[in-house]
Amino acid sequence: MQTAVLLAQKDQLASAYPAALREEIGRSVELIPGEIDGREWERHAELLAGVDLIFSTWGMPRLDARFLAAAPRLKAVFYAAGTVKGFATPEAYARGIVISSAWVANAIPVAEYSLGVILLSLKRFWSHVSVAPAEKFRHASLPIPGCYGTKVGLLSLGAVGREVAKLLSGFELEVQAYDPHADPEKAAALGVTMVGLKELFSESDVVSIHAPWIPETENMVGGDLVRSMKQGATLLNTARGSVVNEAEVCRALLERPDITAILDVTHPEPPLPDSPLRTLSNVILTPHIAGSLGGEIARMGRWMVDEMKRFVDGQPLRHSVSQEMLARMA
């Protein structure tokens, strides 16, 4: 029987792998009792020497030469969180270590959050909240796109973008997307119309950003794109703050007070004390809440336990992250 250990930031392990999941792990592999805090892994080098599998989440140590030397038997890491870029290394891949992540599971709450914001934005909820008291609740003092025949634009059709498209398919609106790497046939199957980046911004009533932070997407959304947006449009970002050129977009939002920006992510995070994002009346900031929180974190652990079972049984994995995939992932 293979030996496994829980290794990550301790306060996160309890959420990702509650007692019932730990019992389930123990029925498939030998789970070492207790937990290892990722920040103190070197104190447990002797224990790591006998470990085949690691169950982790936020706070996973980097798989560098020192860590790999301490864990010579390590075969797989099951990561109950999103991006693995913080710990995956060429050395780990060269040694044949399997890295599996719950990034697709983490896409579910982000897509659900995005759906809620998109639907409210099509009613111009955010603007009406601010004007309703002064208007004495007069009905619809601002033009409202509504949720019939309008357009929602998705910037990227990765795991989150695809999930948002699925959720939007039940509404009578048009979903369009920009993603130069998307499969046109798969996009069509989702009911998504592929368009250019400029068209996405100029024609959509809501633009929802789901692009990963990679060199080609950094500062992709600039002032000109925001200025081109429709009257009363909404910009939503639940992806990475670095995809948005903050200085340019702030200037555009100052010039276009009719546009609302809902930003769950910024760069840096939180925004600097003197950032205009903190003071612009048409910017709504939320503290990175779209991803898995509370009970949703256990879903990621659930997916990784299922993945472990496939690994132990010699079945194909569903959520492994190859070295080649990292170039296009968040």
C-alpha angles and dihedrals in degrees: 000000000000121000123234137186137193108237126171141077102333099225089053096049092065091058097043097044111029120184096273092055092047090054089051092050089052091058091060103034138009104271113202108231118251130014139277118224107228092224091058102040093125090066087062099046092124091056093045090056090075098042123114100173134032125203108200147158134175109352099041110158119241113267093234128150093276094052094044091050089054092050105044094160097050112132106164144012119208107200118197095201139058128271119033095194092104094066111012113103138181087244091059093049091046089057091052097247112162115228117196124180137191091225092128091051089051089054090066099071091039090055092046091051090047092051091053093049093045093053092047090047092055085060090047086237094164095055094044092052089062098043101038098084093049092044091049089238094299108176117268102334090176129057111267123206092200128194101284123088093347128127130244117192123208119200100211131005098224123130094299096040092052092049091050090050090053092050092048093050090085093062129079097244137098121258118203130176144191116215121135090198098050121113106245093212093052090047090052090050088057090051092248124144113215115224139166122274095252092048091050091059100038096048105036125093088204127021114199117194117217101154122133121241103256129137094268094052099045109120089355093144108064138167097274092057092050092047089054093059121114123266108282094007124154130226116205125188121187095147119070128326092224091068086072123069095225099195094049095042092049090054090049092049090050089054093043108044089167090071118081123207118203106193121185090167133040138173112264099024117247098026117256114270092252096044114129087224087078095056109030109111093216095055122089116192125198122184102247094287101144096088128071114314134163113348091000089074091066089060089064090051089048091055092049093050089053089048091052091054090054090049094050091047092050093244124143113274120237101204108033116139115218125203089249092055093058093073091067101033133090 
